[in-house]
Every structure is written in structure tokens, then in C-alpha cells.
Amino acid sequence: MTSKSMLIQVRIPLRLVRQLDRMTQEGLYTSRSEAILDSVRRLVLGYERADRFRLALIRSFSRKPGTKSVEKLSEDLDPGEVAAAIRKAYPGKTIDMIIEEARR
């Protein structure tokens, strides 16, 4: 292992491992590791390109603070107004459903 990489162990559901194996057999990737690395790379790129305001909203409503996403968000917005706007934009959906949708 070089200093520029790190071994990370994860548990993946069997159905997903089978899909990874299928993609490897079809020649899309040379190994499971390459497929997983490509997926993580795409996830990080998507995060980096995402709307910083949207990410800050998701964090604030999931009560998982982020660092340096949007400077002084609470000074610019009233949390009650933001909550009302989210309820209006996503009628009948729970915050978990909204977050899941935003992550897609």
C-alpha cells in the first residue's frame, strides 16, 4: 500500500456483489475494487458539484452539521420559513423521504 491510498473494508449486500461480479465479467471493470473506486469517485464528484445551499439545508434538517458548507446560513434565513418552504415544496413527504430524494 502506498501513502496515497488506504485500505477500507466495507460490508456490501450479496445482491450488489453479484452485480459487481457481473459488471466485471462483462468487461466494464477489471475488478470489484475498480468498480467500487469508480462509484466512490462519482459520489465525491457529485458532492463537489452539488448546490452548497441545498446540502446545507439537508444537513440542517437532518440535524447533522456540516462544516463550511454555507457561511452564516442561520443569519440569512429563518429556520421556520425554510421548514415551511420545504413542506410546501414536498407536500406529504417526511424529512427522510426528502433527504433520500435529494441524495439521488
MODELLER restraints for C-alpha pairs under 7 A, 6 or more apart:
rsr = mdl.restraints
at = mdl.atoms
rsr.add(forms.Gaussian(group=physical.xy_distance, feature=features.Distance(at['CA:20:A'], at['CA:32:A']), mean=5.78, stdev=0.5))
rsr.add(forms.Gaussian(group=physical.xy_distance, feature=features.Distance(at['CA:20:A'], at['CA:35:A']), mean=6.91, stdev=0.5))
rsr.add(forms.Gaussian(group=physical.xy_distance, feature=features.Distance(at['CA:21:A'], at['CA:32:A']), mean=6.62, stdev=0.5))
rsr.add(forms.Gaussian(group=physical.xy_distance, feature=features.Distance(at['CA:23:A'], at['CA:29:A']), mean=6.34, stdev=0.5))
rsr.add(forms.Gaussian(group=physical.xy_distance, feature=features.Distance(at['CA:24:A'], at['CA:30:A']), mean=5.66, stdev=0.5))
rsr.add(forms.Gaussian(group=physical.xy_distance, feature=features.Distance(at['CA:24:A'], at['CA:31:A']), mean=5.73, stdev=0.5))
rsr.add(forms.Gaussian(group=physical.xy_distance, feature=features.Distance(at['CA:24:A'], at['CA:32:A']), mean=6.80, stdev=0.5))
rsr.add(forms.Gaussian(group=physical.xy_distance, feature=features.Distance(at['CA:29:A'], at['CA:35:A']), mean=5.81, stdev=0.5))
rsr.add(forms.Gaussian(group=physical.xy_distance, feature=features.Distance(at['CA:52:A'], at['CA:69:A']), mean=5.88, stdev=0.5))
rsr.add(forms.Gaussian(group=physical.xy_distance, feature=features.Distance(at['CA:52:A'], at['CA:70:A']), mean=6.46, stdev=0.5))
rsr.add(forms.Gaussian(group=physical.xy_distance, feature=features.Distance(at['CA:53:A'], at['CA:70:A']), mean=6.33, stdev=0.5))
rsr.add(forms.Gaussian(group=physical.xy_distance, feature=features.Distance(at['CA:56:A'], at['CA:69:A']), mean=5.91, stdev=0.5))
rsr.add(forms.Gaussian(group=physical.xy_distance, feature=features.Distance(at['CA:56:A'], at['CA:70:A']), mean=6.40, stdev=0.5))
rsr.add(forms.Gaussian(group=physical.xy_distance, feature=features.Distance(at['CA:58:A'], at['CA:99:A']), mean=6.40, stdev=0.5))
rsr.add(forms.Gaussian(group=physical.xy_distance, feature=features.Distance(at['CA:59:A'], at['CA:65:A']), mean=5.62, stdev=0.5))
rsr.add(forms.Gaussian(group=physical.xy_distance, feature=features.Distance(at['CA:59:A'], at['CA:66:A']), mean=6.40, stdev=0.5))
